[in-house]
Amino acid sequence: MLRLAATAFAAFQLMSFSALASQCPSMAAAIDAALANADVTEEVRVQVIELRDQGMAAHEAGNHAESEALLGQAQALLPN
């Protein structure tokens, strides 16, 4: 019974990790789309692009928590 519970938990963690991993590119795409039409200063535009690029670099390195944090910071700089 314990082995079954451990296997189920491991499967759940793997599914959660996969969900996080696929969220990063979606966030980056949303940033790109919003930035294309955003009325922001050049300074803010540069900050958003830098954070987006750093976020995707973290994603590619496998650090999805850092990636989401950086991409979230980029999104926060854009108007809703």
C-alpha positions in Angstrom: 0.0 0.0 0.0 2.8 2.4 0.9 4.5 1.6 -2.5 1.3 2.5 -4.3 1.0 5.8 -2.5 4.6 6.7 -3.2 4.1 5.8 -6.9 1.0 7.9 -7.1 2.7 10.8 -5.4 5.7 10.6 -7.8 3.3 10.6 -10.8 1.5 13.7 -9.4 4.8 15.5 -9.0 5.8 14.7 -12.5 2.5 16.0 -13.9 2.9 19.2 -11.9 6.4 19.7 -13.1 5.3 19.2 -16.7 2.5 21.8 -16.2 5.0 24.4 -14.9 7.4 23.7 -17.7 4.8 24.4 -20.4 3.5 27.5 -18.6 6.7 29.4 -19.2 6.5 29.6 -23.0 2.8 30.6 -22.8 3.7 33.4 -20.4 6.5 34.6 -22.8 4.1 34.5 -25.7 1.6 36.6 -23.8 4.4 39.1 -22.9 5.4 39.3 -26.6 1.8 39.9 -27.7 1.1 42.5 -25.0 4.4 44.3 -25.7 3.6 44.6 -29.4 0.7 46.9 -28.6 1.8 48.4 -25.3 2.0 52.1 -24.8 5.1 52.1 -22.6 8.4 54.1 -22.4 11.5 52.7 -24.1 13.0 52.2 -20.6 10.1 49.9 -19.6 10.1 48.1 -23.0 13.8 47.3 -22.5 13.1 46.1 -18.9 10.3 43.9 -20.1 12.4 42.4 -22.9 15.4 41.7 -20.5 13.1 40.1 -17.9 11.4 38.0 -20.6 14.8 36.8 -22.0 16.1 36.0 -18.5 12.9 34.1 -17.8 13.2 32.0 -20.9 16.8 31.3 -20.2 15.8 30.1 -16.7 13.1 27.9 -18.4 15.6 26.4 -20.8 18.0 25.7 -17.8 15.2 23.8 -16.1 14.5 26.4 -13.4 10.8 26.9 -13.9 10.1 28.6 -10.6 12.7 31.3 -11.4 11.4 31.5 -14.9 7.8 32.1 -13.7 9.0 34.8 -11.3 11.0 36.7 -13.9 8.2 36.4 -16.5 5.7 37.6 -13.9 7.8 40.6 -13.2 7.9 41.4 -16.9 4.1 41.0 -17.1 3.6 43.3 -14.1 5.4 46.1 -16.0 2.9 46.0 -18.8 -0.5 47.7 -18.7 -3.5 45.4 -18.4 
